[in-house]
Amino acid sequence: MSKTEALTIKIMDKEYRVACPEEEKQNLLASADLLNEKLNEIKQQGSVIGTERIAIMAALNMSHEILHGQSIASEHEEVNQRIQDLSDQISKSIRDIQLI
């Protein structure tokens, strides 16, 4: 069983205590850094005012990036499957030719 520890992370200059499995500590810290980066990007653009709105826009942008990445991964899986199917057909054809 993994040990859970309380970790303090800082997001938009506010500290939050978060329970985190020991082996996930680095991932959580990296996630907080990425979130802060996205929040600061939106804040610096100046088009969105208010902490809550900045957070919502960052969440929306990150969700969009995740879904876009999943879509690309799905397309790659389909292409890889088609390549594998073609490779199997070529191998079968070569075996058939060798039997003649």
PyMOL CGO cylinders between C-alpha atoms (Angstrom):
from pymol import cmd
from pymol.cgo import CYLINDER

trace = [
    CYLINDER, 0.00, 0.00, 0.00, 1.40, 3.41, -0.93, 0.3, 1, 1, 1, 1, 1, 1,
    CYLINDER, 1.40, 3.41, -0.93, 2.01, 6.06, 1.66, 0.3, 1, 1, 1, 1, 1, 1,
    CYLINDER, 2.01, 6.06, 1.66, 0.00, 9.28, 1.34, 0.3, 1, 1, 1, 1, 1, 1,
    CYLINDER, 0.00, 9.28, 1.34, 1.50, 12.58, 2.31, 0.3, 1, 1, 1, 1, 1, 1,
    CYLINDER, 1.50, 12.58, 2.31, 0.16, 16.12, 2.57, 0.3, 1, 1, 1, 1, 1, 1,
    CYLINDER, 0.16, 16.12, 2.57, 1.75, 18.29, -0.06, 0.3, 1, 1, 1, 1, 1, 1,
    CYLINDER, 1.75, 18.29, -0.06, 1.52, 22.08, -0.29, 0.3, 1, 1, 1, 1, 1, 1,
    CYLINDER, 1.52, 22.08, -0.29, 1.21, 23.43, -3.80, 0.3, 1, 1, 1, 1, 1, 1,
    CYLINDER, 1.21, 23.43, -3.80, 0.96, 27.05, -4.86, 0.3, 1, 1, 1, 1, 1, 1,
    CYLINDER, 0.96, 27.05, -4.86, -1.50, 28.08, -7.56, 0.3, 1, 1, 1, 1, 1, 1,
    CYLINDER, -1.50, 28.08, -7.56, -1.90, 31.75, -8.48, 0.3, 1, 1, 1, 1, 1, 1,
    CYLINDER, -1.90, 31.75, -8.48, -0.07, 32.79, -5.31, 0.3, 1, 1, 1, 1, 1, 1,
    CYLINDER, -0.07, 32.79, -5.31, -2.41, 30.79, -3.06, 0.3, 1, 1, 1, 1, 1, 1,
    CYLINDER, -2.41, 30.79, -3.06, -1.29, 27.73, -1.14, 0.3, 1, 1, 1, 1, 1, 1,
    CYLINDER, -1.29, 27.73, -1.14, -3.29, 24.51, -1.15, 0.3, 1, 1, 1, 1, 1, 1,
    CYLINDER, -3.29, 24.51, -1.15, -2.68, 21.38, 0.91, 0.3, 1, 1, 1, 1, 1, 1,
    CYLINDER, -2.68, 21.38, 0.91, -3.32, 18.26, -1.10, 0.3, 1, 1, 1, 1, 1, 1,
    CYLINDER, -3.32, 18.26, -1.10, -3.18, 14.61, -0.06, 0.3, 1, 1, 1, 1, 1, 1,
    CYLINDER, -3.18, 14.61, -0.06, -0.99, 12.78, -2.50, 0.3, 1, 1, 1, 1, 1, 1,
    CYLINDER, -0.99, 12.78, -2.50, 0.45, 9.26, -2.79, 0.3, 1, 1, 1, 1, 1, 1,
    CYLINDER, 0.45, 9.26, -2.79, 4.21, 9.43, -2.37, 0.3, 1, 1, 1, 1, 1, 1,
    CYLINDER, 4.21, 9.43, -2.37, 4.87, 8.02, -5.86, 0.3, 1, 1, 1, 1, 1, 1,
    CYLINDER, 4.87, 8.02, -5.86, 2.66, 10.72, -7.45, 0.3, 1, 1, 1, 1, 1, 1,
    CYLINDER, 2.66, 10.72, -7.45, 4.34, 13.69, -5.77, 0.3, 1, 1, 1, 1, 1, 1,
    CYLINDER, 4.34, 13.69, -5.77, 6.45, 14.68, -8.78, 0.3, 1, 1, 1, 1, 1, 1,
    CYLINDER, 6.45, 14.68, -8.78, 3.48, 14.36, -11.15, 0.3, 1, 1, 1, 1, 1, 1,
    CYLINDER, 3.48, 14.36, -11.15, 1.34, 16.55, -8.91, 0.3, 1, 1, 1, 1, 1, 1,
    CYLINDER, 1.34, 16.55, -8.91, 4.05, 19.20, -8.67, 0.3, 1, 1, 1, 1, 1, 1,
    CYLINDER, 4.05, 19.20, -8.67, 4.49, 19.14, -12.46, 0.3, 1, 1, 1, 1, 1, 1,
    CYLINDER, 4.49, 19.14, -12.46, 0.71, 19.43, -12.87, 0.3, 1, 1, 1, 1, 1, 1,
    CYLINDER, 0.71, 19.43, -12.87, 0.63, 22.45, -10.57, 0.3, 1, 1, 1, 1, 1, 1,
    CYLINDER, 0.63, 22.45, -10.57, 3.47, 24.04, -12.55, 0.3, 1, 1, 1, 1, 1, 1,
    CYLINDER, 3.47, 24.04, -12.55, 1.65, 23.46, -15.83, 0.3, 1, 1, 1, 1, 1, 1,
    CYLINDER, 1.65, 23.46, -15.83, -1.59, 24.85, -14.41, 0.3, 1, 1, 1, 1, 1, 1,
    CYLINDER, -1.59, 24.85, -14.41, 0.21, 27.96, -13.14, 0.3, 1, 1, 1, 1, 1, 1,
    CYLINDER, 0.21, 27.96, -13.14, 1.81, 28.39, -16.55, 0.3, 1, 1, 1, 1, 1, 1,
    CYLINDER, 1.81, 28.39, -16.55, -1.60, 28.26, -18.28, 0.3, 1, 1, 1, 1, 1, 1,
    CYLINDER, -1.60, 28.26, -18.28, -3.19, 30.57, -15.72, 0.3, 1, 1, 1, 1, 1, 1,
    CYLINDER, -3.19, 30.57, -15.72, -0.39, 33.10, -16.12, 0.3, 1, 1, 1, 1, 1, 1,
    CYLINDER, -0.39, 33.10, -16.12, -0.67, 32.98, -19.92, 0.3, 1, 1, 1, 1, 1, 1,
    CYLINDER, -0.67, 32.98, -19.92, -4.35, 33.89, -19.73, 0.3, 1, 1, 1, 1, 1, 1,
    CYLINDER, -4.35, 33.89, -19.73, -3.77, 36.50, -17.03, 0.3, 1, 1, 1, 1, 1, 1,
    CYLINDER, -3.77, 36.50, -17.03, -1.01, 38.18, -19.09, 0.3, 1, 1, 1, 1, 1, 1,
    CYLINDER, -1.01, 38.18, -19.09, -3.24, 38.38, -22.17, 0.3, 1, 1, 1, 1, 1, 1,
    CYLINDER, -3.24, 38.38, -22.17, -5.43, 40.69, -20.13, 0.3, 1, 1, 1, 1, 1, 1,
    CYLINDER, -5.43, 40.69, -20.13, -8.60, 39.73, -21.97, 0.3, 1, 1, 1, 1, 1, 1,
    CYLINDER, -8.60, 39.73, -21.97, -10.02, 37.81, -18.98, 0.3, 1, 1, 1, 1, 1, 1,
    CYLINDER, -10.02, 37.81, -18.98, -10.44, 39.52, -15.63, 0.3, 1, 1, 1, 1, 1, 1,
    CYLINDER, -10.44, 39.52, -15.63, -11.04, 37.79, -12.31, 0.3, 1, 1, 1, 1, 1, 1,
    CYLINDER, -11.04, 37.79, -12.31, -9.40, 34.78, -10.77, 0.3, 1, 1, 1, 1, 1, 1,
    CYLINDER, -9.40, 34.78, -10.77, -12.41, 32.53, -11.25, 0.3, 1, 1, 1, 1, 1, 1,
    CYLINDER, -12.41, 32.53, -11.25, -12.77, 33.42, -14.93, 0.3, 1, 1, 1, 1, 1, 1,
    CYLINDER, -12.77, 33.42, -14.93, -9.06, 32.92, -15.52, 0.3, 1, 1, 1, 1, 1, 1,
    CYLINDER, -9.06, 32.92, -15.52, -9.28, 29.49, -13.87, 0.3, 1, 1, 1, 1, 1, 1,
    CYLINDER, -9.28, 29.49, -13.87, -12.31, 28.53, -15.99, 0.3, 1, 1, 1, 1, 1, 1,
    CYLINDER, -12.31, 28.53, -15.99, -10.59, 29.62, -19.21, 0.3, 1, 1, 1, 1, 1, 1,
    CYLINDER, -10.59, 29.62, -19.21, -7.43, 27.69, -18.27, 0.3, 1, 1, 1, 1, 1, 1,
    CYLINDER, -7.43, 27.69, -18.27, -9.50, 24.58, -17.51, 0.3, 1, 1, 1, 1, 1, 1,
    CYLINDER, -9.50, 24.58, -17.51, -11.39, 24.95, -20.78, 0.3, 1, 1, 1, 1, 1, 1,
    CYLINDER, -11.39, 24.95, -20.78, -8.16, 25.37, -22.77, 0.3, 1, 1, 1, 1, 1, 1,
    CYLINDER, -8.16, 25.37, -22.77, -6.51, 22.40, -21.07, 0.3, 1, 1, 1, 1, 1, 1,
    CYLINDER, -6.51, 22.40, -21.07, -9.60, 20.22, -21.61, 0.3, 1, 1, 1, 1, 1, 1,
    CYLINDER, -9.60, 20.22, -21.61, -9.58, 21.16, -25.28, 0.3, 1, 1, 1, 1, 1, 1,
    CYLINDER, -9.58, 21.16, -25.28, -5.88, 20.23, -25.55, 0.3, 1, 1, 1, 1, 1, 1,
    CYLINDER, -5.88, 20.23, -25.55, -6.55, 16.87, -23.90, 0.3, 1, 1, 1, 1, 1, 1,
    CYLINDER, -6.55, 16.87, -23.90, -9.46, 16.05, -26.19, 0.3, 1, 1, 1, 1, 1, 1,
    CYLINDER, -9.46, 16.05, -26.19, -7.50, 17.16, -29.24, 0.3, 1, 1, 1, 1, 1, 1,
    CYLINDER, -7.50, 17.16, -29.24, -4.60, 14.94, -28.18, 0.3, 1, 1, 1, 1, 1, 1,
    CYLINDER, -4.60, 14.94, -28.18, -6.93, 11.99, -27.67, 0.3, 1, 1, 1, 1, 1, 1,
    CYLINDER, -6.93, 11.99, -27.67, -8.41, 12.55, -31.12, 0.3, 1, 1, 1, 1, 1, 1,
    CYLINDER, -8.41, 12.55, -31.12, -4.96, 12.56, -32.71, 0.3, 1, 1, 1, 1, 1, 1,
    CYLINDER, -4.96, 12.56, -32.71, -3.98, 9.43, -30.77, 0.3, 1, 1, 1, 1, 1, 1,
    CYLINDER, -3.98, 9.43, -30.77, -7.16, 7.70, -31.97, 0.3, 1, 1, 1, 1, 1, 1,
    CYLINDER, -7.16, 7.70, -31.97, -6.40, 8.64, -35.57, 0.3, 1, 1, 1, 1, 1, 1,
    CYLINDER, -6.40, 8.64, -35.57, -2.87, 7.25, -35.18, 0.3, 1, 1, 1, 1, 1, 1,
    CYLINDER, -2.87, 7.25, -35.18, -4.25, 4.01, -33.77, 0.3, 1, 1, 1, 1, 1, 1,
    CYLINDER, -4.25, 4.01, -33.77, -6.53, 3.66, -36.80, 0.3, 1, 1, 1, 1, 1, 1,
    CYLINDER, -6.53, 3.66, -36.80, -3.66, 4.35, -39.22, 0.3, 1, 1, 1, 1, 1, 1,
    CYLINDER, -3.66, 4.35, -39.22, -1.40, 1.91, -37.37, 0.3, 1, 1, 1, 1, 1, 1,
    CYLINDER, -1.40, 1.91, -37.37, -4.11, -0.75, -37.54, 0.3, 1, 1, 1, 1, 1, 1,
    CYLINDER, -4.11, -0.75, -37.54, -4.53, -0.20, -41.29, 0.3, 1, 1, 1, 1, 1, 1,
    CYLINDER, -4.53, -0.20, -41.29, -0.75, -0.45, -41.76, 0.3, 1, 1, 1, 1, 1, 1,
    CYLINDER, -0.75, -0.45, -41.76, -0.73, -3.69, -39.74, 0.3, 1, 1, 1, 1, 1, 1,
    CYLINDER, -0.73, -3.69, -39.74, -3.61, -5.08, -41.84, 0.3, 1, 1, 1, 1, 1, 1,
    CYLINDER, -3.61, -5.08, -41.84, -1.78, -4.21, -45.06, 0.3, 1, 1, 1, 1, 1, 1,
    CYLINDER, -1.78, -4.21, -45.06, 1.42, -5.75, -43.74, 0.3, 1, 1, 1, 1, 1, 1,
    CYLINDER, 1.42, -5.75, -43.74, -0.49, -8.93, -42.88, 0.3, 1, 1, 1, 1, 1, 1,
    CYLINDER, -0.49, -8.93, -42.88, -2.00, -9.03, -46.38, 0.3, 1, 1, 1, 1, 1, 1,
    CYLINDER, -2.00, -9.03, -46.38, 1.44, -8.55, -47.97, 0.3, 1, 1, 1, 1, 1, 1,
    CYLINDER, 1.44, -8.55, -47.97, 2.92, -11.31, -45.82, 0.3, 1, 1, 1, 1, 1, 1,
    CYLINDER, 2.92, -11.31, -45.82, 0.07, -13.64, -46.75, 0.3, 1, 1, 1, 1, 1, 1,
    CYLINDER, 0.07, -13.64, -46.75, 0.50, -12.83, -50.45, 0.3, 1, 1, 1, 1, 1, 1,
    CYLINDER, 0.50, -12.83, -50.45, 4.23, -13.52, -50.26, 0.3, 1, 1, 1, 1, 1, 1,
    CYLINDER, 4.23, -13.52, -50.26, 3.58, -16.88, -48.54, 0.3, 1, 1, 1, 1, 1, 1,
    CYLINDER, 3.58, -16.88, -48.54, 0.97, -17.74, -51.20, 0.3, 1, 1, 1, 1, 1, 1,
    CYLINDER, 0.97, -17.74, -51.20, 3.42, -16.88, -54.00, 0.3, 1, 1, 1, 1, 1, 1,
    CYLINDER, 3.42, -16.88, -54.00, 6.14, -19.01, -52.42, 0.3, 1, 1, 1, 1, 1, 1,
    CYLINDER, 6.14, -19.01, -52.42, 3.79, -21.99, -52.31, 0.3, 1, 1, 1, 1, 1, 1,
    CYLINDER, 3.79, -21.99, -52.31, 3.19, -21.82, -56.07, 0.3, 1, 1, 1, 1, 1, 1,
]
cmd.load_cgo(trace, "trace")
